[in-house]
């Protein structure tokens, strides 16, 4: 709410600080990529995503000194504030019905509010003259909206219950007096101004990083729907920590003790290498064995002697201490194309895109699709 104030296997059988993708997105700031299907970015309704992108395009006209306003910033805020207005109807013009109201801020303690805010709008936006309620997908107080509200859809009304208007208002509020949101410290300051809570800032930043990673997803033109589902599911987990023994068909999970280096995954919620591939393929309805070595026995095996040039998107990529002996396979990745794979490499790292040469002992692949 806005206030002005070793088993020699990297992937064990099961019994956050994420790397920021936001900075990487700056290189493609001019792109207006659609989000990919599946994974963490698919929870944004198409009309809301349009509103976020439209707000970015209009920000320069209203706040010419602002830098770095990108749609993942707005998406991160709206995810936490209203879950992108999910469950509500969003019209072509951006109106959200039914309207979204927060709790009445009368100091009663309901919803965690302990401070009374007197009515400022006569109930125009928040539906009550008994006090203030946060409104719309970005949860503005009416008093805040009076100072930053903007008309983004051209109907000459600045309406916090309109997706386009609310997104532009949020962009202007976050921009402040010319912030540079490509600077992590200034981005944090903007979010903290939105809600004076360090936990809130961390939550929003996590979503910004996930949406920024989705915006940077590589082109998957020509890739079949099933393969796309698998790859998109794995890509959606970029930034999730590595956890020895972590990951299931449901997603990240706490791991077990201990890796060959002695690192425990019991306190880390995330994926190990085969946990990630297990999860990704489960999104397409395909159940894999739990360990990397066992996954090498599924599908059509691609011999290492053929080289990596024969791999296709969606293939499993294996690494062994002794290539040619599948019993020594210690790692698996998911081939993305162009010599890259989606990889949960080792303790202390996060799910990321790596070169297929990032791991030693290439042992071929397996094609399941």
N, C-alpha and C positions, 0 to 999 in steps of 0.2 A: 504494500500500500504506500502511496506517495504522501509524505508529510512535508510541509514546508519547514518546519523545524528540521644316491644314484644306484639305482638299478640301471644305471647308464642310460636312463631315459629321462628326457626333460619333462615328460608328462606323466605324472604319477596317477595311479588308480585311486579314486577317491574312497575312503572308508565310508585419502587419495589426493594421492596428489597427482592429478593428470598433467601431462605435458600440454601446454597451451597450443591449440591449433589456431588461435585467433591471429597471432602475428603472421603465420603462414598464409592466412587468407588475404592479407593485404596485397600480396603479389597478384591476386586475381580479383581485386576489388571492383574492377569494371564489369565483371561477369554477372549475369543474372541467372545463374543455374537453377533449374528446378531441383527439388530434393529427390533423392532416390527412394524407391519403395523399400519397405522393410526397415527395421531398426529404429533407433531413437529419433530420427528426423521425420518418420512417417506419421508422427502424432500431430503434425501441424495441418489443420484443415487448409485446403487449397486457397480458399478465400482469405483466410487470415494471413497466409504466406504472401499473397498478393498485396495485402495491406501493409505488411512490413516492408516489402520491396518498394512500394509506391512512396512510403514515408521517407525511405532513404533517398529516393530520387528528388523529393521535394525539400529535403532538409537544407540543401545548399542555398535555396532561394530565401528561406526564412532565417537561417543561421549561417551566413557565409564564412564565418571564422571557425566553425566547427570542423574537426577533422576526424576521420575514421568511423563515422556512423555507418554500420553495415547491418543487414537484416538479422544476423545471428544475435546481435546485441538486443534488439527488440524482442526477438523470439525467446531469449533467455528470461527476460523480465516477464513476458506474458505467460510463459510456461509456469512460472512460480505463482503469479498472481491469479490466473484464472484457468490454467491448463488450456490456453488458446481458445477459450470460450467453447470448449468441447461440450456437446450436449445441447447447445443452443443453435437456433436457426440463424444463418448469416445471409442476408439478401444480397442481390447483385450490387446494390448501391452501398453495401457495407453495414446496414443496420442489423443489430443483434437483438433477437427476440427469443425468449423473454429477456428483459434487461437483467444485468448482473449487479447485485447489491451485496455489499459487505454488511457486517453487524452494525447496529446502531451504537455509535461511539458516545455513550452517555456515562461512562465511568462505572458501569455495573459489574464489570469483570467478565461479561459474556464475550467469548471469542478472544479473551486475553486483553481486552481494552480496560484501562484503569484511569484514563483521562477523559473528561467530558469535553466535547467539541460542540459549541452552539451552532445552530442552523445558520447558514449563510445564503441559501438559495431559495428559501421558501418551499422547498420540496421539489423544485423544478427537475433536478437531475437525480436526486436520491430518494424521491418519492415520499418524503416525510419532512414536516416542519418541526419535529420534536428534537432534532439534533442533526448531526452529520453522519452519513454513511459513505464509504468508498464505493465508487461506481465504475462499471464498464470492465472490459477485458484487461485494462491496465490499472484498475482500482485507484482512480484519482479521488481525492476529496473534492467536493464542489468548490471549496475555497481555492484549492490549487488550480483547478481547471479554469477558474476565472482569469488566472494570470498567464496560463500557457496554452489554453485551448486554441485549436486551429481548425479551419475548414479545409479538409484535404480532398473531398469528393465533389466540390463545386456546387453544393446546394445552398451555400451562404449561411449555413448553420454549423457552428463548432459544437459537435455532439459527442460527449465521452462514451455514449453507447453505440457509436458508429465505429467500425473497425478501422477505417481509413483515418478518421479524425483522431481517434484515440492513439493510433500508432504514431502519427505525426506529432501529437502533443507529447508523447513519451520521448520521442527523438529530441524534441526541442528542450525538454526538461533535462534530459541526460547531457545534452550539449552544453548547458549552462552558458557561461560567458566565453564561449570559444574553446572548449576543451579539445584536446587531442586524444581521442579514444584509442589510438594505436599504442599509446603508452599505457602499460598495464596499471601503473599507479593511478593515472587519471581515470581509467575505466573503473577501477575499484572505488575511487572517490565518488564518481557519478552514481554508482549503484548504492553506495552507502547513503548518499543524499536521498535516494529514492526510499530507502528504509534503513533506519539507523540500527542495524544489526549485523555483526560480523558473520553470524551463521547464514543470514540471508544473502550477504555478499558472496560467500563461498558457494551457496546453492546456485545462485544465478550464474556465477562464473563457470561452474561446471556445465550448465546447460549451454552457455554461450560457446564454450569450447567444443561441445559435441555438435552443435549446429554448424559451427565454423568448419569442422572436419567434414560434415556432410556436404557443405557447399563446395568443398575442394575435391569431392569424389571424382575419380577419373572417368572419362567417357566410357560407357559400356555399350556403345553402338554395335549392333551385330551379335550381341551376346543373348543367348536364349533366355526365356523368362525364368526357368528353373535355376540356371547358372547365375542369373542376375540376382535372384532371391538369396542364394548362398553367399555371393560376394558382398551384396549390400548388407546382409546381416553381420558379416565379419567386419566390414568397414565401419559400421555403426558403433562398434566397440572400441575404436581407436581412442587411446588415452586411458583405458581401463587398466589398472595395475596388473602386473604378472603376479600370480599366486600359485605356488607349487601345489599341485593337486586340485586347483580351483577350476570352476566352470562345469556347467551341466547343460542339459537340453533346455533348461529354463533361463540360463544366462549366467552372470558372474556369481561365484559362491566362495565361501571361505575355504581355504586349502587345508593341507595336512603338513605334518613334519616328517621328514625333512629332505631337502634336496641334497645332491651329492656334496655341495659346498657347505651343507649344514644350515641352510636357510629354511625357516619354517614359514608355511603359508597360512597357519592357523589364525593369524590376526589380519590377514589381507584378503579382501573380497575382490576377486578378479578371475583371471584365466591362466592356465598354463597352455602349452602349445596345442595339445590334443583336446583340451577342454574347449578351446576356441573353435577348432574345426568341428568338434562334436556339436557345439551349439549352432554353428552356421548351417551345417547340413540338416540339422533337425528342423530349421525353418522351412526347408523344402520337403519335409516329411521323410528324410532318410536318416536312419539310426546307425551311427558308427560305433565301433568298439571304443573303449576308453583311452587306450594308450597308443602312442605313435607306432610302435612296432606292430600292434594288432591291426591298426588301420591300413598298414601296408598290404595286408592280405585281402583287402576289399577292392572290388572293381578290377579294371584292366591295368595290370602293372606296366609301367613305362621304364624300360631299362636305362640305367645311368649312362651306358655306352652310347646312347643316342643323343646325349647332350640335352641342355635345357631349351634348345631351340624348338623342340617338338612339343613342349608343354602348351596347354591351352588354358584359358581362364576357367577357374573352378577346379583344376587338378590339385590333388594333394602333392606336396613336395617333401621328400624325405632326406634325412641326413643320418649317416651312420659312422660309428667309430671305425668300422671296417667295411667300406662300400663293397657290396656283393654278398654280404652276410646280413640278411634282414634282422636277425636276432640281435644285432648290435645297433639297430636304429635308435637314435636318442632324441630325434626332433622331427616335427612336421610343421609345414606352413601351408597356406592356401594361395595358389598361384593366381595373380591378378592380371598378368599380361605384361609385355614389354620388359621382361626380365625382372619383374617385381613380384613380391608376395606379401600377403598380410600375415604378420608374424607376432607371436607372443614369445619373445626370445629367451629371457632368463630373469631370475630375481633382480629386482631393482629397476626394471624397465617397464614399459607399458605396451599395450597392443599398438602396432604401428605398421607402416608400409616400409619394407626393406628390399634391398636387392636379393635375388636368389643366391648371390655369392656371399651374403652376410654370414652364413653359417658354413662350417667346414664339413667335408665328407659327403658331398652330394651323392645320394643313393637312388636317384630316379624319382618317379612319381607314380600316381595311380589316378585313373580316370573313372569317375563314378557316373558321369552324366554324358 
